[in-house]
């Protein structure tokens, strides 16, 4: 019997109705369903759901289903670190590039019970910000971003291990996984990378230069970013779009491949390239009039 943990984001439109429908379908197919204690009220009529602390439940189930947008999946993935459970996303947001299913595809959940799905193993990044007064750790499935407020350029240096890659003046820098290559890095002019690859991508944000290009680095490298800007310049760090943290002058940020990975579920009739065509190419197809 398959065990499922449900992770809904009720800030997304239709997430509650979608979560209720998902629970019903999984229950009817013989699945055991678990949710965090905080959702008891919304699911009080579903007496087959078992409750607990989500961060503990992920170590007891086979599959976690995140219901919302890409941000929901990223937050869910971080809570699953160290778990053997697989992650499936159902999109109730806008783009939902990482999600496997849309709200009108819930009948496809039956394929999970028949084993008709694929798994894609994805890497995480681990970051350590350290200086004279603090040491903070971060983990990210998509990216770790260093930038300033209000789009003001600042100076910083980037090293691979102990070798200087470059000294830059830009609005910031994005260090991303292949999974994150389709997010902020892509918008900043980065590469489109197959998600199962093992590498790190460095993409500058609006560099004050004509010749800077994105760079792919070995997963064995340690990327170090040193804040060399004027002390009055406010620089911040954000992992997977979470609340920014101050990056003081004189501090350094080390980024490397994490030892943790996560398995994302996709259906057998769907692939990374299908998602690129269906979601990232929508505006181009709309202009050309093709389907």
C-alpha positions in Angstrom: 0.0 0.0 0.0 1.4 3.3 -1.1 1.8 6.1 1.5 1.3 9.7 0.5 2.0 13.0 2.4 0.2 16.0 1.0 1.7 19.5 1.1 -0.8 22.1 -0.1 -0.3 25.9 -0.4 -3.6 27.5 0.3 -2.3 30.9 -0.9 -2.7 29.6 -4.4 -6.0 29.7 -6.1 -7.9 26.4 -6.1 -5.3 24.7 -4.0 -7.8 23.6 -1.3 -10.3 22.2 -3.8 -7.5 20.5 -5.6 -6.1 19.0 -2.4 -9.5 17.6 -1.4 -9.9 16.0 -4.9 -6.4 14.6 -4.7 -7.1 13.0 -1.2 -10.3 11.5 -2.5 -8.7 10.0 -5.5 -5.7 8.6 -3.6 -8.0 7.1 -0.9 -10.3 5.5 -3.5 -7.2 3.9 -5.1 -6.1 2.4 -1.8 -3.5 4.9 -0.8 -2.7 5.9 2.8 -2.8 9.7 3.3 -0.9 11.8 5.8 -0.9 15.6 6.4 0.5 18.1 8.8 -1.5 18.7 12.0 -2.2 22.3 10.9 -4.6 21.1 8.2 -7.1 19.2 10.4 -9.8 21.9 10.1 -9.8 22.1 6.3 -9.9 18.3 5.9 -12.1 17.4 8.9 -14.6 15.5 6.6 -11.8 13.3 5.3 -11.7 10.9 8.3 -9.2 8.6 6.5 -6.3 11.2 6.7 -3.7 10.7 9.4 -1.9 13.7 10.9 1.5 14.4 12.3 4.4 16.8 11.9 5.2 17.1 8.2 9.0 17.1 8.6 8.7 13.7 10.3 6.0 12.4 8.0 8.3 12.7 4.9 10.5 10.0 6.4 7.6 7.6 6.7 5.9 7.9 3.3 6.6 6.8 -0.3 5.5 9.9 -2.2 5.0 13.5 -1.2 2.6 15.6 -3.3 3.1 19.4 -3.3 0.0 21.4 -4.5 0.7 24.9 -5.5 3.4 26.5 -7.7 7.1 26.1 -8.1 7.8 27.9 -4.9 5.6 25.4 -3.1 7.7 22.6 -4.5 10.9 24.3 -3.5 9.8 24.7 0.1 8.5 21.2 0.2 11.8 19.8 -1.2 13.8 21.5 1.5 11.7 19.8 4.2 12.2 16.4 2.5 16.0 16.6 2.7 17.3 13.2 4.0 14.1 11.4 3.1 13.8 8.6 0.5 10.3 9.8 -0.5 9.7 11.0 -4.1 8.2 14.4 -4.9 5.3 15.0 -7.3 4.0 18.5 -8.0 0.5 19.5 -9.0 0.3 23.1 -10.4 -2.4 25.5 -9.2 -0.1 28.5 -9.8 0.9 30.3 -13.0 3.9 28.6 -14.8 4.4 25.6 -12.6 7.4 24.4 -14.6 8.5 21.8 -12.1 5.1 20.3 -11.6 4.1 17.0 -13.2 0.3 17.5 -13.3 -2.2 20.3 -13.8 -5.5 20.5 -11.9 -7.4 19.0 -14.9 -5.1 15.9 -15.0 -5.8 14.4 -11.6 -7.1 11.2 -13.1 -3.4 10.5 -14.0 -2.8 9.9 -10.3 -4.0 6.3 -10.8 -0.8 5.8 -12.9 1.2 6.1 -9.7 -0.3 2.9 -8.3 0.6 1.1 -11.5 4.1 2.3 -11.5 3.6 4.2 -14.7 5.9 7.1 -14.0 9.6 8.1 -14.2 11.9 9.6 -11.5 14.4 12.3 -12.1 17.2 12.7 -9.5 18.1 16.3 -8.8 21.0 17.9 -7.0 20.9 20.6 -4.3 23.4 23.4 -3.7 24.8 24.0 -0.2 25.9 27.5 0.7 27.9 28.9 3.7 28.0 32.6 4.4 30.7 33.5 6.9 32.6 36.4 8.2 33.8 38.0 11.4 30.5 37.9 13.3 28.4 35.0 11.8 28.2 31.8 9.9 25.0 30.9 8.1 24.1 27.8 6.1 21.7 27.5 3.2 20.5 24.8 0.9 18.8 25.2 -2.5 17.2 23.1 -5.2 17.0 26.0 -7.7 19.5 28.7 -6.9 21.4 30.9 -4.5 21.3 34.6 -5.5 23.5 37.5 -4.4 22.1 40.9 -5.3 21.6 44.5 -4.1 18.3 46.3 -3.5 17.0 48.7 -6.2 19.2 47.2 -8.9 22.3 49.1 -7.9 25.6 47.6 -9.3 28.3 46.5 -6.9 31.7 44.9 -7.0 32.4 41.3 -6.2 35.0 38.6 -7.0 34.2 34.9 -7.8 36.6 32.0 -7.3 36.5 28.3 -8.3 38.3 26.5 -5.6 41.2 29.0 -5.1 41.4 30.2 -8.7 40.0 33.6 -9.6 37.2 33.4 -12.2 36.7 37.1 -12.4 36.1 40.4 -10.7 32.8 41.8 -11.6 30.6 44.9 -11.4 26.9 43.8 -11.8 23.5 43.8 -10.2 24.3 40.4 -8.8 25.1 36.8 -9.5 23.0 33.6 -9.7 24.5 30.2 -8.8 22.1 27.6 -9.9 21.6 23.9 -10.3 20.4 22.3 -13.6 16.9 22.4 -12.0 17.2 26.1 -11.4 18.5 26.8 -14.9 14.9 27.2 -16.1 14.2 29.8 -13.4 15.9 33.1 -12.6 19.1 32.0 -14.4 17.2 31.5 -17.7 15.6 35.0 -17.4 19.1 36.5 -16.8 20.4 34.9 -20.0 21.7 31.6 -18.7 21.8 28.2 -20.3 18.9 25.7 -20.5 20.4 22.6 -18.8 18.9 19.1 -18.7 17.9 18.7 -15.0 19.6 15.3 -14.5 23.0 16.7 -15.2 25.4 17.3 -12.4 27.0 20.8 -12.7 26.7 24.3 -11.3 25.8 27.4 -13.4 27.0 30.9 -12.7 25.0 33.7 -14.3 25.7 37.4 -13.8 22.7 39.7 -13.4 23.0 42.7 -15.8 26.9 42.8 -15.8 28.5 46.2 -16.5 30.4 44.6 -19.5 29.9 43.6 -23.1 31.6 40.2 -22.8 30.5 38.4 -19.7 28.7 35.1 -20.3 27.2 32.4 -18.1 29.6 29.7 -17.0 29.1 26.0 -16.2 31.3 24.5 -13.5 32.1 21.0 -12.4 30.0 19.8 -9.4 33.3 19.1 -7.6 34.2 22.8 -7.5 33.8 25.1 -4.6 32.5 28.5 -5.8 33.4 31.4 -3.5 31.9 34.9 -3.8 33.6 37.7 -2.0 31.8 41.0 -1.4 34.4 43.7 -2.3 31.9 46.6 -2.7 31.9 49.7 -0.6 30.8 49.1 2.9 27.8 51.3 2.5 26.4 49.1 -0.3 23.7 46.8 0.9 24.0 43.3 -0.5 21.7 40.4 0.2 21.6 36.6 -0.3 18.6 34.5 -1.0 18.3 30.7 -1.4 15.4 29.5 -3.6 13.7 32.9 -3.3 13.4 32.8 0.4 13.7 35.9 2.7 16.9 37.7 1.9 19.8 37.7 4.3 22.4 40.5 4.6 25.7 39.8 3.0 28.1 42.3 4.7 31.2 43.7 3.1 34.2 41.5 3.8 32.2 38.4 4.1 32.4 35.4 1.7 29.9 32.9 0.4 31.0 29.3 -0.4 28.7 27.3 -2.7 29.2 23.6 -3.5 27.1 20.6 -4.5 25.2 19.2 -1.6 25.5 15.5 -0.8 21.6 15.4 -0.7 19.5 14.7 -3.8 15.7 14.5 -4.4 13.7 12.4 -6.8 11.0 14.3 -8.8 8.2 12.3 -10.4 7.2 12.8 -14.0 4.6 10.8 -16.0 5.9 8.5 -18.8 4.1 10.5 -21.4 5.9 13.7 -20.2 9.5 14.9 -20.4 11.6 17.9 -19.6 11.5 18.8 -23.3 7.7 18.6 -23.3 7.6 21.1 -20.4 10.0 23.4 -22.2 7.7 23.4 -25.3 4.4 23.6 -23.4 5.4 26.1 -20.7 8.4 28.1 -21.6 7.5 28.5 -25.3 3.9 29.5 -24.8 4.4 33.2 -25.6 6.3 32.5 -28.7 3.7 30.0 -29.9 1.0 32.5 -29.2 2.7 35.0 -31.5 3.2 32.6 -34.3 -0.3 31.2 -34.1 0.9 27.6 -33.9 -0.4 25.0 -31.3 
